[in-house]
Amino acid sequence: MADDHITIEPTGSHDSGRCKCCGMTTRVISGTASLNKEALAAYYVRWTPGRMDHGAEFAVIAGEWGEGTGPDDRALVSLEFRKLPSGPSFMVTDARDWAHAKDLASTSFQRDDVIGTPIAQMVFDIIDAIWFHDERLDELKQ
């Protein structure tokens, strides 16, 4: 799977809640990823605007979509974004509490469930597509 075949469609954005560390507003955006026009995943990204020292959290909900499917057909993978001197860095983490994802996936993968598996390649292909094609993330790239 190459990320140039994955298309991204933004679906939502809202500012809500307060960062536990600094008290500033937290932003959450969402979207979907498709491969050759077939639904592949939903995603959420959460960060504190203006506080890039905090990084960002990404959630990818991947699996089967469409009529006759449900949360049991999908799993949540969490990733952490950090801006390092060498460039952007993504690391799979143990699945975090994503209230938005609870209705979409009944399984939440831990880091060890993902690393070194075909799931990891699929998730990183999706992350690449999100990173390069969702303009709402431009603030994270500066």
C-alpha positions, 0 to 999 in steps of 0.5 A, a space after each residue: 500500500 502506498 500513501 499516494 493511493 490513500 486519500 484523506 477527507 477532513 470531517 471535523 474540528 473543534 476546540 475543547 477541554 484544557 491541557 492538564 499541563 498548561 491550561 490552554 485549549 485543546 484542538 481535536 480534528 477528525 477525518 477519514 482515509 480511503 484506499 482506492 475509494 474504499 474506506 480504510 480508517 477514521 482518524 483523530 488528532 489532538 494537540 494544544 495550539 501554540 504549545 508544540 513542546 507538547 507534541 500531538 496525539 494521533 488515533 487511527 481506527 482501522 478495519 472493516 467499514 460499511 454496511 454490516 460492519 461495526 466496532 468489533 470489525 475495527 481496532 484503535 492504534 494510538 501514536 505520539 507525534 514529537 518534533 525533534 531536531 532531526 524532523 517529525 517523529 511518530 511513535 506507536 504508543 499503548 492505546 489511549 483514552 479516545 472518547 470519540 473512538 469508543 463507538 467506532 472500535 471495540 479493540 484498542 491495540 497496545 504498542 506490542 500488538 502493532 510493532 513489527 506486524 503488517 498493522 504497523 505498515 498500514 498505520 504508518 501509510 495512513 499517518 503519512 497520508 494524513 501528515 502530507 494531505 491534511 492541511 489542518 496539521 500545518 501548525 504542527 509542521 512549523 
